[in-house]
Amino acid sequence: MTARAVRHYHAEGLLPEPERDHSGYRRYGAQAVVELIRIRVLADAGVPLARVQELLHADEKEFTAAVAEIDARLRKEIAERERHRERIARLAAGNSLALPPEGAAYLDRWRELGVPERVVQIERDSWILTLAVLSPEEVAEAMAQKGRLLDDPEFVDVLRSISEAIDWAPDDARLNGLADKVAALLDLHADWANGSAGDSPSGTVRRPEAGIVELFDSLALDSIPAGRRLEALLEERGWSGWTEQQRIVP
């Protein structure tokens, strides 16, 4: 045991500080050694120093009750640390920061489709924002619904086309063709676009409030240079909104 540890026990009042001899050294007797061993055993067992004094002077019944209480606290701390380890393991796998476990698999599907990483990150951030609005169960169900869209070749084709436009300037002439393509998909799936498929069949996925929808839109549209221009071109073709598309009179 280091001299520093012994001085700390003196400062905490756990061990009486002996008088110094004529040479200026503290002289510890056998009883002090016994007390140091008892303190060290308790400290090494995880007993907080604030409670060591209590246990050193407790009778058998009090000691047993105190040890049981400390053991329960340690079990709780161990369980919490295990949860932290599980979260760290998910983080090590990537894409799991603030997302449910199925989030990484969902985003991996986007990558498998050839979607650029910048677009994947925008999608990831939109789901992180969703978690601030919906419960984890609702998010998991909404993610499963959108995951089914990735099985639709037409949806995937439009998704890839939008991904290719991630660096286009707002005045890029190709945006008109992209807007035509997106609008054609929305026309083809008007019932889905207007939100009838946005709610789960069981009705457990709540629709976000208007202000939240605006946040979602800004997250997506303001992340790419031509985002707002594409939004305006879609309105010219009869569709408003991005997170929740609605048919309008152009």
C-alpha positions in Angstrom: 0.0 0.0 0.0 1.4 3.4 -0.9 2.0 6.1 1.6 -0.3 8.3 -0.4 -3.2 5.8 0.1 -2.5 5.7 3.9 -2.5 9.6 4.0 -5.8 9.5 2.1 -7.3 7.2 4.7 -6.1 9.5 7.4 -7.8 12.4 5.7 -11.1 10.5 5.4 -11.0 9.7 9.1 -10.7 5.9 8.5 -7.4 5.5 10.3 -6.1 7.4 13.3 -2.9 9.3 12.5 -0.1 8.2 14.9 2.3 10.6 16.5 5.7 11.1 14.8 8.9 10.0 16.5 11.9 12.2 17.1 13.0 11.6 13.5 9.8 12.9 12.1 8.4 9.5 11.0 5.0 8.1 11.8 5.2 4.8 13.7 2.4 2.3 13.1 1.7 -0.5 15.4 0.2 -3.9 14.7 -3.4 -2.7 15.3 -2.9 0.0 12.6 -1.8 -2.7 10.2 -4.9 -4.8 11.0 -7.1 -1.7 10.4 -5.3 -1.0 7.1 -5.9 -4.5 5.9 -9.6 -4.3 6.8 -10.0 -1.0 5.0 -8.2 -2.3 2.0 -10.3 -5.4 1.8 -13.5 -3.4 1.9 -12.3 -0.8 -0.6 -11.1 -3.6 -3.0 -14.6 -5.2 -2.7 -16.1 -2.0 -4.1 -17.3 -0.5 -0.8 -17.3 3.3 -1.1 -14.9 4.9 1.3 -17.8 7.0 2.7 -19.3 3.7 4.0 -16.1 2.0 5.1 -16.1 3.7 8.5 -19.7 2.5 9.1 -18.8 -1.1 8.3 -15.6 -1.1 10.4 -17.7 -0.4 13.5 -20.8 -2.3 12.6 -22.0 -5.4 14.5 -22.7 -8.6 12.6 -26.3 -7.9 11.7 -25.6 -4.3 10.6 -22.6 -5.5 8.6 -24.6 -8.2 6.8 -27.4 -5.7 5.9 -24.9 -3.1 4.7 -23.0 -5.6 2.5 -26.3 -6.8 1.0 -27.2 -3.2 0.1 -23.8 -2.6 -1.4 -24.0 -5.8 -3.4 -27.4 -4.7 -4.8 -25.9 -1.4 -5.8 -23.0 -3.2 -7.5 -25.3 -5.5 -9.4 -27.2 -2.5 -10.7 -24.0 -0.8 -11.8 -22.8 -4.0 -13.5 -26.1 -4.3 -15.4 -25.9 -0.6 -16.5 -22.3 -1.2 -17.7 -23.4 -4.2 -19.6 -26.0 -2.1 -21.4 -23.3 0.4 -22.2 -21.1 -2.4 -23.6 -24.0 -3.5 -25.8 -24.5 0.1 -27.1 -20.8 0.5 -27.7 -20.8 -2.8 -29.7 -23.6 -1.5 -31.8 -21.7 1.7 -32.4 -18.7 -0.2 -33.5 -20.8 -1.8 -36.2 -21.6 1.7 -37.5 -24.8 3.7 -38.1 -26.2 2.9 -34.7 -25.7 6.2 -33.0 -29.1 7.1 -31.6 -30.8 4.5 -33.9 -32.6 1.3 -32.9 -30.8 -2.0 -33.7 -32.6 -2.5 -37.0 -31.4 1.0 -38.2 -28.0 -0.3 -39.3 -29.4 -3.0 -41.4 -31.9 -0.6 -43.0 -29.1 1.8 -43.9 -27.0 -1.0 -45.2 -29.7 -1.7 -47.7 -29.4 1.8 -49.1 -25.6 1.2 -49.6 -26.3 -2.1 -51.3 -28.5 -0.2 -53.8 -25.5 2.0 -54.6 -26.8 5.1 -52.8 -23.9 7.6 -52.0 -22.8 7.8 -48.4 -23.9 11.5 -48.2 -27.4 10.5 -49.0 -27.3 7.6 -46.6 -26.2 10.0 -43.9 -29.1 12.4 -44.7 -31.5 9.4 -44.3 -29.8 8.4 -41.1 -30.2 11.9 -39.6 -33.9 11.9 -40.6 -34.5 8.8 -38.5 -32.5 10.2 -35.6 -34.9 13.2 -35.8 -37.8 10.8 -36.0 -36.8 9.3 -32.7 -37.4 12.7 -31.1 -41.0 12.6 -32.2 -42.1 8.9 -32.2 -41.5 6.0 -29.8 -38.9 3.4 -30.6 -41.7 1.0 -31.6 -43.2 3.5 -34.0 -39.9 4.2 -35.5 -39.2 0.5 -36.0 -42.6 0.1 -37.7 -42.1 3.2 -39.9 -38.7 2.0 -40.9 -40.1 -1.4 -41.9 -42.7 0.3 -44.0 -40.1 2.4 -45.8 -37.9 -0.6 -46.1 -40.6 -2.2 -48.2 -40.4 0.7 -50.7 -36.8 -0.4 -51.4 -38.3 -3.6 -52.9 -40.0 -1.4 -55.5 -37.8 -1.0 -58.6 -39.4 2.2 -59.6 -38.9 3.8 -56.2 -35.2 2.6 -56.2 -34.7 4.1 -59.7 -36.0 7.5 -58.6 -33.9 7.3 -55.4 -30.8 6.7 -57.4 -31.6 9.6 -59.7 -32.0 11.9 -56.8 -28.7 10.6 -55.4 -27.0 11.5 -58.6 -28.2 15.1 -58.3 -26.7 15.6 -54.9 -24.1 18.1 -56.2 -26.1 19.7 -59.0 -26.5 23.5 -58.9 -30.0 25.0 -58.5 -29.9 26.2 -62.1 -28.8 22.8 -63.5 -31.0 22.1 -66.6 -31.2 18.4 -65.7 -33.4 19.2 -62.7 -36.5 19.5 -64.9 -36.1 15.9 -66.1 -35.6 14.8 -62.5 -38.7 16.6 -61.4 -40.7 15.0 -64.2 -39.4 11.6 -63.0 -40.3 12.2 -59.3 -43.7 13.6 -60.2 -44.4 10.6 -62.4 -43.7 8.2 -59.5 -45.9 10.2 -57.2 -48.7 10.2 -59.9 -48.4 6.5 -60.2 -48.6 6.0 -56.4 -50.9 8.9 -55.5 -52.5 7.0 -52.6 -49.2 6.2 -51.1 -47.8 9.7 -51.7 -50.9 11.4 -50.1 -50.2 9.4 -46.9 -52.7 6.6 -46.8 -49.7 4.2 -46.6 -47.8 6.5 -44.3 -49.9 5.3 -41.4 -49.4 1.8 -40.3 -52.3 -0.7 -40.8 -52.5 -1.0 -37.0 -52.6 2.8 -36.6 -49.7 2.8 -34.3 -47.5 5.2 -36.2 -48.5 8.8 -35.5 -48.2 11.5 -38.0 -45.7 14.3 -37.0 -47.0 17.8 -36.5 -46.6 20.4 -39.2 -43.6 22.0 -37.5 -41.8 18.7 -37.3 -42.5 18.0 -40.9 -40.9 21.3 -41.8 -37.8 20.2 -39.9 -37.7 16.9 -41.8 -38.1 18.8 -45.1 -35.3 21.2 -44.2 -33.0 18.4 -43.2 -33.4 16.7 -46.6 -33.8 19.7 -48.9 -31.2 22.0 -47.4 -28.6 19.3 -47.4 -28.2 19.4 -51.2 -27.7 22.6 -53.3 -30.6 21.9 -55.6 -33.0 20.7 -53.0 -35.3 23.7 -52.7 -35.3 24.2 -56.5 -36.4 20.6 -56.9 -39.2 21.3 -54.4 -40.4 24.3 -56.5 -40.3 22.2 -59.7 -42.4 19.5 -58.1 -45.0 22.2 -57.0 -45.2 23.2 -60.6 -46.1 19.6 -61.4 -48.8 19.4 -58.7 -47.0 18.1 -55.7 -46.1 19.9 -52.5 -43.9 18.8 -49.5 -41.1 16.3 -49.4 -41.5 14.3 -46.2 -45.3 14.2 -46.7 -46.2 14.8 -50.4 -49.6 16.3 -51.1 -51.3 16.7 -54.4 -52.1 20.4 -55.2 -53.4 22.4 -58.1 -50.3 23.5 -60.0 
